[in-house]
Amino acid sequence: MWALYRKEISQYFSSLSGIIAIAVFLVVNGLVLFVFENNLLDFGYATLDRFFELSPWILLLLIPAITMRSFAEEFRTGTWEVLRTQPITLWQLMLGKYLGALFVVVIALAPTFFYAVLLESLSADPGLDWGATFGSYLGLFFLAALFTAIGIWCSSLSANTIISFLIAILSMAVFYYGFHAISLIPGIPAGVDYWVEWAGIDFHYRSMSRGLVMLGDLIYFSSLLFLFFLLTLRNLRTR
């Protein structure tokens, strides 16, 4: 499994497209947060709220670009049959692919911690709320982990990387914001709209982005992770 994990990482960083994807993610975040109008420096106080609101939408493009080749490329080139002859289980094969992709996503997110350090150095007392910031980064990590699991699942659906990329974007958008959009539809009975919104990723991500690490949110993310692992395994068994 770990050999496959290292192989995934080396393959991604050996291609120019992988480095460009991470660079674009960091540049877009930096421009929106520090250069464009209504940036973090215009708020008058130290906060990374804008970053945590923006990041999920950028990850909707970054993560599918990272995961789209995970299984689709193996199916297309015929190397899937070679992988299946190796002395590893489907669980190990899937986790190797997943952890490799997740590591790349974490590498893309890690430099953004510099934003917090920069704001802290520029702000007067009391400065940045580090408790809320760490809680928000934890929520962002769980969001990225779940998006990566969705991306891996989408890659196992087709041998076409472009189709996997598009399905991943659509699936992540639906699970992230779709339930919230449905809860806003007029006519939904009072109380039902809350549970509809609760079913979406956005609800739990926003809860953790406020610095509140609740057991219910952790269970929600863990349950969906396990669900998409099972769905991916189901697709792999059909191969």
Buried (B, 14 or more C-beta within 10 A) or exposed (E): BEEBBBEBBEEBEEEEEBEEBBEBBBEBBBEBBBEEEEBBEEEEEBBBBBBBEBBBEBBBBBBBBBBBBBBBBBBBEEEBEEBEEEEBEBEBBBBBBBBBBBBBBEBBBEEBEEBBEBBEEEBEEEEBBEEBBBBBBBBBBBBBBBBBBBBBBBBBBBBBBEBBBBBBBBBBBBBBBBBBBBBEEEEBEEEEBEEBBBBBBBBBBBBBBEBEBEEEBBEBBEEBBEBBBEBBBEBBEEE
